[in-house]
Every structure is written in C-alpha cells, then in structure tokens.
Amino acid sequence: MPTKTKRAGAKATRAPGLLERLAAGPVICAEGYLFEFERRGYLQAGAFVPEVVLEHPDLVESLHRDFVHAGSDVVEAFTYYAHRAKLKIIGREKDLEKINRAALRIAANVARSTGTLLAGDICNTSIYGPDDAASHRQARRIFDEQIGWAVDAGVDCIVGETYSFGGEALLALEAIGGSGRPAVITLAIPREGRTREGWTVADTCRRLEAAGAAVVGLNCARGPATMLPLLGEIRAAVRCHVAALPVPYRTTPAEPTFQSLSDPACASIPDGRPFPTALDPFVCNRYEIAGFGKAAFELGVRYLGVCCGAGPHHIRSLAEALGRRPPASRFSPDMSKHILFGTDKRLRQDNLEYGRRNYRTARAPSG
C-alpha cells in the first residue's frame, strides 16, 4: 500500500510548547529518578550521581516511559547532579559530557515517540556560596555546559531546580536565558521558610519572574502539607505560571522538610536521621498526592508534579485528580471485584460475609 506524502507547500504541524500547554491547562512533570534508582540498587545514596544513565540506559528509558504512561506531560532528562562538581566527587569527571548527552538522547527518544515535552535539567551545584565570587563563576560554567548539551538535543524547555540560594537560582536563570528556551525555576526552601540568604519565598519568586522565568515555584525538600501554604504566597506575588513538585512524604510544621524528619520510635536508623534511606514510614499514599494536586490547582498552580520518592502511582493519581485519564488509568483500583471486599454479584457471598465479619473497618462520622 503506498504511503501518503505531504502535498507541496504544506506546513508540518508543530506540537504545542510548554507555555501553550500551560495556557490550555495543567502540565504534569514527573521527577523522582534519584530515589527510585537508589531503591532499585543502581545509584548510591549520598553522592546521588546518575551513573545508571551510562550503565543501564534501558532502565532509564523504561522509567521515563512508565511516568508518561502514568500521565506525565514532560520527559525530564536525567541530568540532575550529572554536573562537573558531583562527578568529580565520585571520580567520573571524564564522563561529564558522555552522561549528559546520553541522558538527553534517552529522554528525547521517549518524548518524541510519545508527544510529550522534552526538558533539559540543571540543578543546585553544591559549590555555590553567596559571597564567594569564584564559586559563582564555577557554577555558571557548570550551568553553561549542561545547557549547551540540552540545546544540542533540541529540548523544548529547561528546568533549573532545587535551589536553596536565591542567588544561585538567578544565576541558573541567567544561563538558561541565553538558550532561548522557556525556563522553569524551582526552589527547595529550607526548614526556616526562607532561602539560605534569608530572602522570602515571595520575594525570590518575584525576582525570578522579573529576570525572565516562564515558571517559578517549589520542588523537593517539602512534602504536600508544608509546601501548600508557601504556594499561596507565591501565587499572590507573581503573574507568571507557578510550579509545585513536593516530595511524597508527610512533613509537618515542626519538621517541614524531609531532611528534618525524625523517627524516635525506631532505633535502627543510621545517624538517627531517616533522610534519605529510612523515610518509608513517612511516604504519602496516592490519595494524599491527589488531594495536594487538587488544592494546588485551585490556588492557580498549573505546573504540577512529584519529586524525590515519587513512583508512577503518585503521578497517575495526580493526573486523575486533575481530570485526566492516562493509559495507566485502565488499571486504576476497582475494589468491586475483590474476593473479600467486592460488590460484584458473581462473587461468592460466603467470602464477602467473611470479609465483612473479619475485616470491617470503622468509618469516621460524616459531616
């Protein structure tokens, strides 16, 4: 059967970019690769360098596809902490360009085959000091290198994330500005509720908007309960789009970041600190993430996701809370078919009665 060809002079249809998608509705971005690959045994906690990109590229591609299947609109190249300073710590600085280009190539393959956005990614450098001019030059070099490779890969936008220094976020934004790509800049706010220079969240986001960021907001560090109050402050302070990508952990006003969580009832935690490998008791269930997504969207937040610790089930619930039905929703829970708790008339009644008798749960009074 002959293939169809485009008629002469016909223009190729251009897929909508980040700002067009945000104008039409929420955009979902899945993060969480570092923690997921650490749990699987392909990445070391502490350094958190994504060596898996070179050693098991098939697994990276698979996780990208799992997140898209669950509802992510953005494929974010796994170049977080794949920068010069971090690679030097583990003795792999010679692999700097190789790991970045490989991560971008993997992400591009997934994005282009699924019609999702391809995002480059830069992040906190771990060397920045607010009064250290030499560190500013070093950080800018780190940003410029990674942004250059992202531009070569044809990214649709560039994410600059997890900045606890407002000055470093501004430096990253300045570097992204030369790429001609929309910049998504997100802050990781410490437990004190301000950047490490002492800037308020609202003021920092105003500065980022004034400097040209297309999207400003928060990622990492804070769970849904302690990120949500700050989002209202940001939304009231800026006119641009706002981002919110919490970690899926139950942080509290007393312990507002996942680094500050404590678990005094457990005596087997290294150094007495659950972060980063003993956070299991604090994990949010998928319904908590859905509730956060609804609440953030009602505040006017349109760039939404989940950060370190996220799994595809969190992204699916977030997508469904925003009215989406991604392919993974085909397998969303349907307890009507369960042997003990179902309602399907084809189920054995003696099993259902056993379930009611032995596993009845008390319900909270309505209203």
Protein Blocks (a to p, Z undefined) as FASTA:
>chain_A
ZZddddehiacdddddfklmmmnoccdddehklmmmmmnopacehjlpafklmmmmmlmm
mmmmmmmmnopabdcddfehiafklmmmnopmmmmmmmmmmmmmmmmmmmmmnopacddd
dddehlacfklmklmmmmmmmmmmmmmmmmmnopabdcdehiabfklmmmmmmmmmmnop
acdddddddfkopafkopafklmmmmmmmnopabgcdeehiafklmmmmmmmmmmmpmbd
cdddddfbdcdfklmbfklpccfkbckbghhiablklmmmmpccfklmmmmmmmmmmnop
abdcddehiafklmmmmmmmnopacfklmmgccfklgfklmmbfkbcfklmmmmmmmmcc
cdddeZZ
